[in-house]
Amino acid sequence: MKNTAIRTIATAALAIALAGCGAGSASTGTSSTGDKVIKVGATAVPHAEILNDVVKDVLADAGWTLEVTEFTDYVTPNTALEDGSLDANYFQTLGYMNNQNDENGLHLAAAVGVHIEPMGIYSAKIESLDDLADGATISCPNDVDNLDRALRLLVQKGLLKDPGTDEHASETTFNGNAELNPHGYVITPVEAANVPNTLADVDVAVVNGNYALEAGLPASHPALDIEEFDKDTTIARTNFLVVKQGNEETEKTKALVEAITSDEVQAYIEDTYKGAVIASFITADGTAVK
Protein backbone atom coordinates (compact mmCIF):
# COMPACT_ATOMS: atom_id res chain seq x y z
CA MET A 1 0.00 0.00 0.00
CA LYS A 2 5.50 -1.52 1.80
CA ASN A 3 1.11 8.56 -4.85
CA THR A 4 0.26 11.74 -6.09
CA ALA A 5 -2.04 12.30 -9.07
CA ILE A 6 -4.81 9.94 -10.09
CA ARG A 7 -4.48 7.84 -13.21
CA THR A 8 -7.94 6.55 -13.96
CA ILE A 9 -9.31 4.47 -16.74
CA ALA A 10 -12.87 5.00 -15.57
CA THR A 11 -15.60 7.03 -17.21
CA ALA A 12 -16.07 10.78 -17.02
CA ALA A 13 -19.05 10.16 -14.80
CA LEU A 14 -16.79 8.59 -12.17
CA ALA A 15 -14.39 11.51 -12.37
CA ILE A 16 -17.25 13.93 -11.70
CA ALA A 17 -18.40 11.83 -8.79
CA LEU A 18 -14.92 11.83 -7.27
CA ALA A 19 -14.85 15.63 -7.28
CA GLY A 20 -17.81 15.75 -4.95
CA CYS A 21 -17.05 12.81 -2.70
CA GLY A 22 -18.33 12.88 0.83
CA ALA A 23 -19.77 10.64 3.52
CA GLY A 24 -22.74 8.73 2.20
CA SER A 25 -24.87 5.94 3.53
CA ALA A 26 -24.03 2.34 2.81
CA SER A 27 -25.65 0.98 -0.31
CA THR A 28 -27.43 -2.32 -0.59
CA GLY A 29 -24.86 -3.63 -3.05
CA THR A 30 -27.27 -3.51 -5.98
CA SER A 31 -28.28 -0.19 -7.54
CA SER A 32 -31.26 -1.74 -9.27
CA THR A 33 -32.91 -5.08 -9.63
CA GLY A 34 -30.62 -7.43 -11.49
CA ASP A 35 -27.56 -5.17 -11.26
CA LYS A 36 -24.65 -7.51 -11.90
CA VAL A 37 -21.83 -4.97 -12.26
CA ILE A 38 -19.19 -4.72 -9.53
CA LYS A 39 -16.99 -1.60 -9.52
CA VAL A 40 -13.62 -1.93 -7.80
CA GLY A 41 -10.85 0.63 -7.44
CA ALA A 42 -7.25 -0.54 -7.20
CA THR A 43 -3.65 0.50 -7.63
CA ALA A 44 -1.95 -0.98 -10.67
CA VAL A 45 0.56 -3.59 -9.50
CA PRO A 46 -0.29 -6.19 -8.40
CA HIS A 47 -3.85 -5.27 -7.39
CA ALA A 48 -5.39 -4.27 -10.74
CA GLU A 49 -3.43 -7.02 -12.49
CA ILE A 50 -4.97 -9.65 -10.23
CA LEU A 51 -8.44 -8.20 -10.74
CA ASN A 52 -8.20 -7.85 -14.51
CA ASP A 53 -6.25 -11.01 -15.29
CA VAL A 54 -8.07 -13.46 -13.04
CA VAL A 55 -10.91 -12.16 -10.86
CA LYS A 56 -12.78 -10.68 -13.82
CA ASP A 57 -13.02 -14.09 -15.51
CA VAL A 58 -13.97 -15.91 -12.32
CA LEU A 59 -16.77 -13.42 -11.72
CA ALA A 60 -17.89 -13.63 -15.35
CA ASP A 61 -18.32 -17.38 -14.97
CA ALA A 62 -20.62 -16.63 -12.03
CA GLY A 63 -22.65 -14.08 -14.01
CA TRP A 64 -21.00 -10.86 -12.80
CA THR A 65 -19.27 -8.05 -14.70
CA LEU A 66 -16.20 -6.53 -13.03
CA GLU A 67 -15.22 -2.93 -13.78
CA VAL A 68 -11.77 -1.95 -12.51
CA THR A 69 -10.65 1.65 -12.00
CA GLU A 70 -6.91 2.15 -11.51
CA PHE A 71 -5.54 4.78 -9.13
CA THR A 72 -2.02 5.97 -8.44
CA ASP A 73 -2.82 7.56 -5.08
CA TYR A 74 -4.08 6.08 -1.81
CA VAL A 75 -6.66 8.76 -0.94
CA THR A 76 -9.09 8.91 -3.86
CA PRO A 77 -10.00 5.20 -3.94
CA ASN A 78 -11.20 5.52 -0.36
CA THR A 79 -13.23 8.68 -0.89
CA ALA A 80 -14.73 7.10 -4.02
CA LEU A 81 -15.73 4.06 -1.97
CA GLU A 82 -17.14 6.31 0.74
CA ASP A 83 -19.36 8.24 -1.68
CA GLY A 84 -20.63 5.12 -3.46
CA SER A 85 -18.78 5.53 -6.76
CA LEU A 86 -17.13 2.17 -6.07
CA ASP A 87 -18.44 -1.05 -4.59
CA ALA A 88 -15.02 -1.98 -3.18
CA ASN A 89 -11.36 -1.12 -3.35
CA TYR A 90 -8.21 -3.18 -3.12
CA PHE A 91 -4.86 -1.61 -2.27
CA GLN A 92 -4.51 -1.06 1.48
CA THR A 93 -3.60 -2.61 4.79
CA LEU A 94 -5.85 -2.61 7.85
CA GLY A 95 -3.65 -0.06 9.57
CA TYR A 96 -4.02 2.40 6.71
CA MET A 97 -7.78 1.82 6.46
CA ASN A 98 -8.30 2.32 10.18
CA ASN A 99 -6.21 5.48 10.11
CA GLN A 100 -8.30 6.85 7.23
CA ASN A 101 -11.51 6.08 9.11
CA ASP A 102 -10.23 7.86 12.21
CA GLU A 103 -8.61 10.88 10.57
CA ASN A 104 -11.03 11.51 7.71
CA GLY A 105 -14.34 10.29 9.11
CA LEU A 106 -14.67 7.46 6.58
CA HIS A 107 -16.75 4.34 7.13
CA LEU A 108 -14.74 1.54 5.57
CA ALA A 109 -14.59 -2.13 6.51
CA ALA A 110 -12.30 -5.01 5.57
CA ALA A 111 -14.01 -7.68 3.51
CA VAL A 112 -11.13 -10.14 3.13
CA GLY A 113 -7.34 -10.21 2.97
CA VAL A 114 -5.84 -11.05 -0.40
CA HIS A 115 -2.04 -10.78 -0.50
CA ILE A 116 1.20 -9.64 1.10
CA GLU A 117 4.09 -7.98 -0.71
CA PRO A 118 7.00 -9.35 1.32
CA MET A 119 10.43 -7.86 1.37
CA GLY A 120 12.88 -10.07 -0.47
CA ILE A 121 16.62 -10.59 -0.76
CA TYR A 122 17.75 -10.36 -4.40
CA SER A 123 21.06 -10.77 -6.17
CA ALA A 124 22.56 -10.58 -9.63
CA LYS A 125 25.78 -12.24 -8.45
CA ILE A 126 24.89 -15.28 -6.34
CA GLU A 127 22.21 -17.95 -6.53
CA SER A 128 21.93 -18.82 -2.83
CA LEU A 129 22.45 -17.03 0.47
CA ASP A 130 24.84 -19.86 1.30
CA ASP A 131 27.19 -18.33 -1.30
CA LEU A 132 27.32 -14.93 0.40
CA ALA A 133 30.96 -14.30 1.31
CA ASP A 134 32.32 -12.57 4.39
CA GLY A 135 32.51 -8.83 3.83
CA ALA A 136 29.76 -8.91 1.18
CA THR A 137 27.94 -5.68 0.35
CA ILE A 138 24.21 -5.34 1.05
CA SER A 139 21.91 -2.50 0.03
CA CYS A 140 18.67 -1.74 1.91
CA PRO A 141 15.96 0.96 1.89
CA ASN A 142 17.01 4.04 3.82
CA ASP A 143 13.74 5.17 5.42
CA VAL A 144 13.47 4.33 9.11
CA ASP A 145 10.69 1.74 8.99
CA ASN A 146 11.83 -0.14 5.90
CA LEU A 147 15.48 -0.11 6.93
CA ASP A 148 14.54 -1.70 10.24
CA ARG A 149 12.31 -4.20 8.40
CA ALA A 150 15.13 -5.08 5.97
CA LEU A 151 17.69 -5.57 8.73
CA ARG A 152 15.30 -7.77 10.69
CA LEU A 153 14.80 -9.86 7.55
CA LEU A 154 18.57 -10.39 7.46
CA VAL A 155 18.39 -11.37 11.13
CA GLN A 156 15.51 -13.72 10.36
CA LYS A 157 17.63 -15.47 7.71
CA GLY A 158 20.64 -15.83 10.02
CA LEU A 159 22.88 -13.31 8.27
CA LEU A 160 22.90 -10.92 11.22
CA LYS A 161 22.37 -11.39 14.96
CA ASP A 162 19.28 -10.09 16.73
CA PRO A 163 20.11 -6.74 18.40
CA GLY A 164 17.60 -7.57 21.12
CA THR A 165 15.72 -4.30 21.10
CA ASP A 166 12.31 -3.07 20.01
CA GLU A 167 13.84 0.18 18.77
CA HIS A 168 14.43 0.71 15.06
CA ALA A 169 17.70 -0.78 13.88
CA SER A 170 19.94 0.96 11.36
CA GLU A 171 23.14 0.20 9.47
CA THR A 172 25.11 1.68 12.36
CA THR A 173 23.68 -1.05 14.59
CA PHE A 174 25.55 -3.66 12.55
CA ASN A 175 28.37 -2.15 10.48
CA GLY A 176 31.64 -2.76 12.32
CA ASN A 177 29.93 -4.72 15.11
CA ALA A 178 31.58 -8.16 15.16
CA GLU A 179 29.06 -9.51 17.65
CA LEU A 180 25.93 -8.61 15.68
CA ASN A 181 27.55 -8.83 12.23
CA PRO A 182 30.08 -11.68 12.52
CA HIS A 183 30.54 -11.98 8.75
CA GLY A 184 31.47 -8.33 8.39
CA TYR A 185 28.79 -7.48 5.84
CA VAL A 186 28.82 -3.86 4.66
CA ILE A 187 25.29 -2.49 4.77
CA THR A 188 24.45 0.56 2.66
CA PRO A 189 21.01 2.21 2.82
CA VAL A 190 19.67 3.93 -0.32
CA GLU A 191 16.30 5.39 -1.28
CA ALA A 192 13.81 2.52 -1.37
CA ALA A 193 12.79 2.91 -5.01
CA ASN A 194 16.44 2.85 -6.08
CA VAL A 195 17.43 -0.33 -4.25
CA PRO A 196 16.78 -2.54 -7.34
CA ASN A 197 19.14 -0.30 -9.31
CA THR A 198 22.01 -1.25 -6.99
CA LEU A 199 22.01 -4.95 -7.93
CA ALA A 200 24.97 -4.55 -10.26
CA ASP A 201 27.01 -2.88 -7.53
CA VAL A 202 26.27 -4.99 -4.44
CA ASP A 203 26.25 -8.67 -3.61
CA VAL A 204 22.64 -8.69 -2.40
CA ALA A 205 19.85 -6.13 -2.11
CA VAL A 206 16.88 -6.16 0.24
CA VAL A 207 13.92 -4.86 -1.78
CA ASN A 208 10.32 -3.97 -0.98
CA GLY A 209 7.85 -6.15 -2.86
CA ASN A 210 6.28 -3.34 -4.88
CA TYR A 211 9.66 -2.05 -6.08
CA ALA A 212 10.80 -5.57 -6.90
CA LEU A 213 7.72 -5.96 -9.11
CA GLU A 214 8.22 -2.60 -10.82
CA ALA A 215 11.83 -3.56 -11.60
CA GLY A 216 10.81 -6.97 -12.98
CA LEU A 217 12.97 -8.80 -10.45
CA PRO A 218 10.73 -11.87 -10.02
CA ALA A 219 11.36 -12.73 -13.67
CA SER A 220 14.98 -11.63 -14.02
CA HIS A 221 16.34 -12.37 -10.55
CA PRO A 222 13.91 -14.36 -8.38
CA ALA A 223 14.25 -13.69 -4.67
CA LEU A 224 16.85 -15.75 -2.85
CA ASP A 225 14.61 -15.59 0.21
CA ILE A 226 11.63 -13.59 1.50
CA GLU A 227 10.13 -12.49 4.79
CA GLU A 228 8.33 -14.96 7.01
CA PHE A 229 5.36 -13.77 9.04
CA ASP A 230 3.72 -14.68 12.32
CA LYS A 231 0.00 -14.05 12.87
CA ASP A 232 0.42 -10.42 13.93
CA THR A 233 2.74 -9.47 11.09
CA THR A 234 0.55 -11.36 8.60
CA ILE A 235 -2.44 -9.24 9.60
CA ALA A 236 -0.38 -6.04 9.54
CA ARG A 237 1.20 -6.66 6.12
CA THR A 238 -1.83 -8.07 4.26
CA ASN A 239 -3.54 -5.95 1.60
CA PHE A 240 -7.32 -6.19 2.05
CA LEU A 241 -10.36 -5.96 -0.17
CA VAL A 242 -12.32 -3.11 1.47
CA VAL A 243 -16.00 -2.14 1.27
CA LYS A 244 -18.26 0.50 2.82
CA GLN A 245 -19.47 -0.37 6.31
CA GLY A 246 -22.84 -2.07 6.02
CA ASN A 247 -21.96 -3.73 2.71
CA GLU A 248 -19.94 -6.62 4.11
CA GLU A 249 -22.69 -9.17 3.39
CA THR A 250 -24.18 -7.92 0.11
CA GLU A 251 -24.41 -10.23 -2.91
CA LYS A 252 -21.74 -8.21 -4.67
CA THR A 253 -19.32 -8.40 -1.77
CA LYS A 254 -19.87 -12.12 -1.29
CA ALA A 255 -19.31 -12.78 -4.99
CA LEU A 256 -16.18 -10.63 -5.02
CA VAL A 257 -14.75 -12.26 -1.89
CA GLU A 258 -15.31 -15.72 -3.31
CA ALA A 259 -13.66 -14.80 -6.61
CA ILE A 260 -10.67 -12.96 -5.16
CA THR A 261 -9.85 -15.85 -2.80
CA SER A 262 -10.30 -18.53 -5.46
CA ASP A 263 -7.83 -21.23 -6.41
CA GLU A 264 -7.35 -19.40 -9.70
CA VAL A 265 -6.10 -16.29 -7.89
CA GLN A 266 -3.84 -18.37 -5.65
CA ALA A 267 -2.24 -20.03 -8.68
CA TYR A 268 -1.89 -16.73 -10.55
CA ILE A 269 -0.11 -15.07 -7.62
CA GLU A 270 2.31 -17.97 -7.26
CA ASP A 271 3.04 -18.31 -10.99
CA THR A 272 3.25 -14.61 -11.83
CA TYR A 273 5.02 -12.98 -8.91
CA LYS A 274 7.34 -15.78 -7.80
CA GLY A 275 7.58 -14.72 -4.17
CA ALA A 276 7.31 -10.93 -4.62
CA VAL A 277 3.61 -11.34 -3.80
CA ILE A 278 2.18 -14.12 -1.62
CA ALA A 279 -1.49 -14.98 -1.11
CA SER A 280 -2.95 -14.11 2.29
CA PHE A 281 -6.62 -15.09 2.31
CA ILE A 282 -7.56 -14.06 5.85
CA THR A 283 -10.20 -12.21 7.82
CA ALA A 284 -9.40 -9.03 9.73
CA ASP A 285 -8.61 -11.10 12.85
CA GLY A 286 -6.16 -13.33 10.97
CA THR A 287 -8.43 -16.35 10.48
CA ALA A 288 -7.79 -18.19 7.23
CA VAL A 289 -10.78 -18.12 4.91
CA LYS A 290 -9.74 -21.37 3.21
FISE-957889 format. One record per residue (C-alpha): residue in three letters; y, z, x; residue number from 1. Coordinates in pm, 1 decimal, padded with zeros to 6 digits. Layout:
<rs>
  selum     north        up      east  mido
    ALA         Y         Z         X   NUM
...
</rs>
This chain:
<rs>
  selum     north        up      east  mido
    MET   00000.0   00000.0   00000.0     1
    LYS  -00151.9   00180.0   00550.3     2
    ASN   00856.5  -00484.8   00111.0     3
    THR   01174.4  -00608.7   00026.0     4
    ALA   01229.6  -00907.4  -00204.2     5
    ILE   00994.0  -01009.0  -00481.1     6
    ARG   00784.3  -01320.9  -00448.3     7
    THR   00655.3  -01395.9  -00793.8     8
    ILE   00446.6  -01673.7  -00930.7     9
    ALA   00500.5  -01556.5  -01286.7    10
    THR   00702.5  -01721.2  -01560.5    11
    ALA   01078.1  -01701.7  -01607.0    12
    ALA   01016.1  -01479.5  -01904.6    13
    LEU   00858.7  -01216.9  -01679.4    14
    ALA   01150.7  -01237.4  -01438.6    15
    ILE   01393.1  -01170.3  -01725.4    16
    ALA   01182.9  -00879.3  -01840.3    17
    LEU   01182.6  -00726.8  -01492.2    18
    ALA   01562.6  -00728.1  -01485.0    19
    GLY   01574.8  -00494.8  -01780.5    20
    CYS   01281.0  -00270.5  -01705.5    21
    GLY   01287.9   00083.2  -01832.6    22
    ALA   01064.4   00351.6  -01977.3    23
    GLY   00872.8   00220.1  -02274.0    24
    SER   00594.3   00352.6  -02486.9    25
    ALA   00234.5   00281.3  -02402.7    26
    SER   00098.2  -00031.4  -02564.7    27
    THR  -00231.8  -00058.7  -02742.6    28
    GLY  -00363.0  -00305.1  -02485.8    29
    THR  -00351.4  -00598.4  -02727.1    30
    SER  -00018.8  -00753.9  -02827.7    31
    SER  -00174.1  -00926.8  -03126.0    32
    THR  -00508.2  -00962.6  -03290.6    33
    GLY  -00743.1  -01149.1  -03062.4    34
    ASP  -00516.8  -01126.1  -02756.3    35
    LYS  -00751.2  -01190.4  -02464.9    36
    VAL  -00497.0  -01226.0  -02183.3    37
    ILE  -00471.8  -00953.5  -01919.0    38
    LYS  -00159.9  -00951.5  -01699.2    39
    VAL  -00193.0  -00780.2  -01362.3    40
    GLY   00063.5  -00743.7  -01084.8    41
    ALA  -00054.4  -00720.0  -00724.9    42
    THR   00049.9  -00763.0  -00365.4    43
    ALA  -00097.6  -01067.5  -00195.4    44
    VAL  -00358.8  -00949.9   00055.9    45
    PRO  -00618.6  -00840.0  -00029.2    46
    HIS  -00527.3  -00739.4  -00384.6    47
    ALA  -00427.3  -01073.7  -00539.3    48
    GLU  -00701.9  -01249.2  -00343.3    49
    ILE  -00965.2  -01022.6  -00496.8    50
    LEU  -00820.3  -01074.0  -00844.0    51
    ASN  -00785.2  -01451.2  -00819.7    52
    ASP  -01100.9  -01529.4  -00624.7    53
    VAL  -01345.8  -01303.5  -00807.1    54
    VAL  -01216.3  -01085.8  -01091.1    55
    LYS  -01068.1  -01381.9  -01278.4    56
    ASP  -01408.6  -01550.8  -01301.6    57
    VAL  -01590.9  -01231.8  -01396.9    58
    LEU  -01341.9  -01172.0  -01676.7    59
    ALA  -01363.3  -01535.0  -01789.3    60
    ASP  -01738.2  -01496.6  -01832.3    61
    ALA  -01662.7  -01202.7  -02062.2    62
    GLY  -01408.2  -01401.2  -02264.6    63
    TRP  -01085.7  -01280.4  -02100.3    64
    THR  -00804.7  -01470.1  -01927.2    65
    LEU  -00653.1  -01302.5  -01620.0    66
    GLU  -00293.5  -01378.3  -01521.9    67
    VAL  -00194.8  -01251.1  -01177.1    68
    THR   00165.3  -01200.0  -01065.0    69
    GLU   00214.8  -01151.1  -00691.2    70
    PHE   00477.6  -00913.5  -00554.0    71
    THR   00596.7  -00843.6  -00202.0    72
    ASP   00756.4  -00507.9  -00282.0    73
    TYR   00608.5  -00181.0  -00407.8    74
    VAL   00876.0  -00093.8  -00665.9    75
    THR   00890.6  -00385.9  -00909.3    76
    PRO   00519.6  -00394.4  -00999.5    77
    ASN   00551.8  -00035.6  -01119.5    78
    THR   00867.6  -00089.1  -01323.0    79
    ALA   00709.7  -00402.1  -01473.4    80
    LEU   00405.7  -00196.8  -01572.8    81
    GLU   00630.9   00074.4  -01713.8    82
    ASP   00823.9  -00167.7  -01935.8    83
    GLY   00512.4  -00345.7  -02062.5    84
    SER   00553.2  -00676.3  -01878.3    85
    LEU   00217.4  -00607.4  -01713.0    86
    ASP  -00105.2  -00458.8  -01843.7    87
    ALA  -00198.0  -00317.6  -01501.6    88
    ASN  -00111.7  -00334.8  -01136.0    89
    TYR  -00318.1  -00312.1  -00820.5    90
    PHE  -00160.9  -00227.3  -00485.6    91
    GLN  -00106.2   00147.5  -00451.3    92
    THR  -00260.8   00479.2  -00359.6    93
    LEU  -00260.7   00784.5  -00585.4    94
    GLY  -00006.3   00957.4  -00364.6    95
    TYR   00240.2   00671.5  -00402.4    96
    MET   00181.7   00645.8  -00777.6    97
    ASN   00232.4   01018.2  -00830.0    98
    ASN   00548.2   01011.1  -00621.4    99
    GLN   00684.6   00723.3  -00829.9   100
    ASN   00607.8   00911.1  -01151.2   101
    ASP   00786.1   01221.3  -01022.9   102
    GLU   01087.8   01057.2  -00861.3   103
    ASN   01150.9   00771.2  -01103.0   104
    GLY   01028.5   00910.6  -01433.5   105
    LEU   00745.5   00658.2  -01466.7   106
    HIS   00433.7   00713.2  -01674.8   107
    LEU   00154.1   00556.9  -01474.0   108
    ALA  -00213.3   00651.5  -01458.8   109
    ALA  -00501.2   00557.3  -01230.0   110
    ALA  -00767.9   00350.5  -01400.9   111
    VAL  -01014.0   00312.7  -01112.5   112
    GLY  -01020.5   00297.5  -00734.0   113
    VAL  -01104.7  -00040.5  -00583.6   114
    HIS  -01077.9  -00049.8  -00203.7   115
    ILE  -00963.5   00109.7   00119.8   116
    GLU  -00798.0  -00070.7   00409.4   117
    PRO  -00935.4   00132.0   00700.0   118
    MET  -00785.9   00137.3   01042.6   119
    GLY  -01006.8  -00046.5   01287.8   120
    ILE  -01059.3  -00075.8   01661.9   121
    TYR  -01035.8  -00439.6   01774.6   122
    SER  -01076.9  -00616.7   02105.5   123
    ALA  -01058.0  -00963.3   02255.7   124
    LYS  -01224.4  -00845.5   02577.7   125
    ILE  -01527.6  -00633.7   02489.2   126
    GLU  -01794.5  -00652.8   02221.1   127
    SER  -01881.9  -00283.3   02193.5   128
    LEU  -01703.2   00046.6   02245.1   129
    ASP  -01986.0   00129.7   02484.5   130
    ASP  -01833.1  -00129.7   02718.7   131
    LEU  -01492.7   00040.4   02731.7   132
    ALA  -01429.7   00131.1   03096.3   133
    ASP  -01256.8   00439.5   03231.8   134
    GLY  -00883.1   00382.9   03250.8   135
    ALA  -00891.2   00118.4   02975.6   136
    THR  -00568.5   00035.3   02794.0   137
    ILE  -00534.4   00105.4   02421.4   138
    SER  -00250.2   00003.1   02190.7   139
    CYS  -00173.7   00191.4   01866.7   140
    PRO   00095.9   00188.9   01596.4   141
    ASN   00403.7   00382.2   01701.4   142
    ASP   00516.6   00542.1   01373.7   143
    VAL   00433.1   00911.2   01347.4   144
    ASP   00173.8   00899.1   01068.9   145
    ASN  -00013.6   00589.8   01182.5   146
    LEU  -00011.4   00692.8   01548.2   147
    ASP  -00169.9   01024.3   01454.1   148
    ARG  -00419.6   00840.3   01230.7   149
    ALA  -00508.0   00597.2   01512.8   150
    LEU  -00557.3   00872.9   01768.9   151
    ARG  -00777.2   01068.6   01530.3   152
    LEU  -00986.1   00755.3   01480.3   153
    LEU  -01038.6   00746.3   01857.4   154
    VAL  -01137.4   01112.8   01839.4   155
    GLN  -01372.3   01036.3   01551.4   156
    LYS  -01546.6   00771.0   01763.5   157
    GLY  -01583.4   01001.7   02063.6   158
    LEU  -01331.1   00826.7   02288.2   159
    LEU  -01092.1   01122.3   02290.4   160
    LYS  -01138.9   01495.7   02237.0   161
    ASP  -01008.5   01672.6   01927.7   162
    PRO  -00673.9   01839.6   02011.5   163
    GLY  -00757.1   02111.9   01760.1   164
    THR  -00429.8   02110.2   01571.6   165
    ASP  -00306.7   02000.9   01231.4   166
    GLU   00018.2   01876.8   01384.4   167
    HIS   00070.7   01506.0   01443.2   168
    ALA  -00077.9   01388.5   01770.1   169
    SER   00096.4   01135.9   01993.8   170
    GLU   00019.7   00947.3   02313.7   171
    THR   00168.2   01236.5   02510.8   172
    THR  -00105.3   01459.3   02367.7   173
    PHE  -00366.3   01255.3   02554.5   174
    ASN  -00214.7   01047.9   02836.8   175
    GLY  -00276.4   01231.9   03164.1   176
    ASN  -00471.9   01511.3   02993.0   177
    ALA  -00815.6   01516.0   03157.5   178
    GLU  -00951.3   01764.8   02906.0   179
    LEU  -00860.6   01567.8   02593.0   180
    ASN  -00883.2   01223.4   02754.8   181
    PRO  -01167.6   01251.8   03007.8   182
    HIS  -01197.9   00874.9   03054.2   183
    GLY  -00832.6   00839.3   03146.9   184
    TYR  -00747.6   00583.7   02879.3   185
    VAL  -00386.5   00465.9   02881.8   186
    ILE  -00249.1   00477.1   02529.3   187
    THR   00056.2   00265.5   02445.4   188
    PRO   00221.1   00282.3   02101.4   189
    VAL   00393.3  -00031.6   01967.4   190
    GLU   00539.2  -00128.0   01630.5   191
    ALA   00252.4  -00136.8   01381.2   192
    ALA   00291.4  -00500.5   01278.9   193
    ASN   00285.2  -00608.0   01644.3   194
    VAL  -00033.3  -00424.8   01743.3   195
    PRO  -00253.9  -00734.2   01677.8   196
    ASN  -00030.0  -00930.7   01914.4   197
    THR  -00125.2  -00699.1   02200.5   198
    LEU  -00495.1  -00793.1   02200.9   199
    ALA  -00455.1  -01025.6   02496.8   200
    ASP  -00287.9  -00752.9   02701.2   201
    VAL  -00498.7  -00443.8   02626.6   202
    ASP  -00867.2  -00360.6   02624.8   203
    VAL  -00868.7  -00239.7   02263.8   204
    ALA  -00613.3  -00211.3   01985.3   205
    VAL  -00615.9   00023.7   01687.5   206
    VAL  -00485.7  -00177.7   01392.4   207
    ASN  -00396.7  -00097.8   01031.7   208
    GLY  -00614.6  -00286.2   00784.6   209
    ASN  -00333.5  -00488.1   00628.2   210
    TYR  -00204.9  -00607.7   00965.7   211
    ALA  -00557.5  -00690.2   01080.1   212
    LEU  -00595.5  -00911.2   00772.3   213
    GLU  -00260.3  -01081.6   00821.8   214
    ALA  -00356.4  -01160.0   01182.7   215
    GLY  -00696.6  -01297.8   01081.2   216
    LEU  -00879.7  -01045.3   01297.0   217
    PRO  -01187.3  -01001.7   01073.4   218
    ALA  -01273.2  -01366.7   01135.8   219
    SER  -01162.9  -01402.3   01498.1   220
    HIS  -01237.0  -01054.7   01634.5   221
    PRO  -01436.0  -00837.9   01391.4   222
    ALA  -01369.4  -00466.7   01424.5   223
    LEU  -01575.4  -00285.1   01685.5   224
    ASP  -01559.1   00021.1   01461.0   225
    ILE  -01359.1   00150.0   01163.4   226
    GLU  -01249.2   00479.1   01012.9   227
    GLU  -01496.4   00701.0   00833.4   228
    PHE  -01377.2   00903.6   00535.7   229
    ASP  -01467.7   01232.0   00372.0   230
    LYS  -01404.9   01287.1   00000.2   231
    ASP  -01042.5   01393.3   00042.0   232
    THR  -00947.3   01108.8   00273.7   233
    THR  -01135.5   00860.4   00055.2   234
    ILE  -00923.5   00959.6  -00244.2   235
    ALA  -00604.2   00954.3  -00038.2   236
    ARG  -00666.1   00612.2   00119.8   237
    THR  -00806.7   00426.2  -00183.3   238
    ASN  -00595.5   00159.8  -00353.9   239
    PHE  -00619.4   00204.8  -00731.6   240
    LEU  -00595.8  -00016.5  -01036.0   241
    VAL  -00311.1   00146.7  -01232.3   242
    VAL  -00214.1   00126.8  -01600.4   243
    LYS   00049.9   00281.7  -01826.1   244
    GLN  -00036.6   00631.2  -01946.8   245
    GLY  -00207.4   00602.0  -02284.5   246
    ASN  -00372.5   00271.4  -02196.5   247
    GLU  -00662.2   00410.9  -01994.1   248
    GLU  -00917.2   00338.8  -02269.5   249
    THR  -00791.7   00010.8  -02417.9   250
    GLU  -01022.9  -00290.6  -02441.2   251
    LYS  -00820.9  -00467.3  -02173.7   252
    THR  -00840.2  -00176.8  -01932.2   253
    LYS  -01212.1  -00128.9  -01986.8   254
    ALA  -01278.1  -00499.0  -01930.5   255
    LEU  -01062.9  -00502.0  -01618.2   256
    VAL  -01225.7  -00188.7  -01475.5   257
    GLU  -01572.1  -00330.8  -01530.7   258
    ALA  -01479.9  -00660.6  -01365.9   259
    ILE  -01296.3  -00515.9  -01066.9   260
    THR  -01585.1  -00280.3  -00984.8   261
    SER  -01853.0  -00545.8  -01030.2   262
    ASP  -02123.2  -00640.9  -00782.7   263
    GLU  -01940.3  -00970.4  -00734.6   264
    VAL  -01628.7  -00789.3  -00610.1   265
    GLN  -01836.8  -00564.6  -00383.7   266
    ALA  -02003.1  -00867.7  -00223.8   267
    TYR  -01673.1  -01054.8  -00189.3   268
    ILE  -01507.4  -00762.4  -00010.8   269
    GLU  -01797.4  -00726.0   00231.0   270
    ASP  -01830.7  -01098.9   00303.7   271
    THR  -01461.0  -01182.9   00324.7   272
    TYR  -01297.6  -00891.4   00502.4   273
    LYS  -01577.9  -00780.3   00734.5   274
    GLY  -01471.8  -00417.2   00757.7   275
    ALA  -01093.5  -00461.6   00731.2   276
    VAL  -01133.9  -00379.7   00361.2   277
    ILE  -01411.6  -00162.5   00217.8   278
    ALA  -01498.4  -00111.4  -00148.6   279
    SER  -01410.6   00229.3  -00294.7   280
    PHE  -01508.8   00230.6  -00661.9   281
    ILE  -01406.0   00584.6  -00756.3   282
    THR  -01220.5   00781.8  -01019.9   283
    ALA  -00903.3   00973.4  -00939.7   284
    ASP  -01110.1   01285.2  -00861.2   285
    GLY  -01332.6   01097.0  -00616.3   286
    THR  -01634.8   01048.5  -00843.3   287
    ALA  -01818.9   00722.9  -00778.8   288
    VAL  -01812.2   00490.6  -01078.0   289
    LYS  -02136.8   00320.7  -00974.2   290
</rs>
